[in-house]
């Protein structure tokens, strides 16, 4: 009875190997994902922050089956979540809506035919070895070599048989980590911004290669605050009108070549007026981002003028809403289409942080930095004020993965001046769009710390 029970246990232990399969993951544009596709998505910094309310903090990857899709999001039946640190967390198919702008990279899961055949073949050989040595179903009389196709044999006791099976499964088995070998070409990083104030939604697409990089269904002032990866090299970028009607969506506004270098950041802005006779006429601005660390206790700031119709601008940073502007601006008389190419360092906001290690998880901010913009050479009237985000240390499991902001030293943030929308145009006409404003980009975040201080 003991030998029969051992044999049954051995066969049962092999079933997962016989039924399992290996998978590969192919990088695909998120716009090509269809229902019933199994995907593994890599979240951006923004996505990790925004999706934390649904899937928990510090999520790096989410895997599951696509239930449905639309222009801005897809609904996933989640099978697992991989934190930045730690092992996969198993889910049971709970539905989660994943916005497309949360996702940095999208991979489609497909069976790996070669590795699956190898796994099943190896498991079959191991199973046959058990059946011979335990004389299951009359297989005990067969003469099976230890190594197929070679006349190499060994007297196989039941213990050796089980050891052979275990070794075969260990060598041939596929794990989630082993199968998810991300193909990582050389990437640059990019921000996108639609700063055209007199037209409707736009799609900005990379068209020379398959790429997730781009900005889709973007209204005037639509942008990605955090970088997207874009494959380095000469990229062809085309800007279309965005619409559900093919006759409109196929209209090309402009096509340009964007040369990117691995490890370098870029800001891509479509700015100016689309209407005939408007000055300045719309054009693409590509501005390299090269922020160095702003120094101990500082945050870095930079300013870009993309506000068509406004003259030169002065940029200042103040700490409190009641502060007065200095006589000499931090960056003065910046013209349309230009940037203050040098990042300025200013003292970070005061902040007191209590880390979980001490038993208290709270953050106290005393104030936040403000960018104040006026016409060149003036201090009044103020054209607009943009409050920098506070940021967050984001301490989870004694690991700090900061979200950049004016209260976190080491952060670097760019403010892009954009104009008001043109009255009567297809651009948004709500109150917030009837005055100039600032669009914020995070160009550098503070370094991660492990363990947290």
URNORDA-V558562 format. One record per helix or strand of 3 or more residues. SS is the DSSP state (@ for helix, = for strand). FROM is the first residue (numbers start at 1). LEN is the number of residues. If there is no record, write none. Layout:
ss: <SS:SS>
from: <FROM:FROM>
len: <LEN:LEN>
//
This chain:
ss: <@:=:@:=:@:@:=:=:=:@:=:@:@:@:@:=:=:=:=:=:@:=:=:=:=:=:=:=:=:@:=:=:=:=:@:=>
from: <2:23:30:38:45:52:59:73:88:100:103:113:136:158:176:187:202:214:228:233:246:252:265:283:298:313:331:344:351:356:362:370:382:412:431:437>
len: <18:6:3:6:6:4:11:11:12:3:9:21:6:15:4:9:5:5:4:9:4:9:7:7:8:6:4:4:4:3:4:6:6:7:3:8>
//
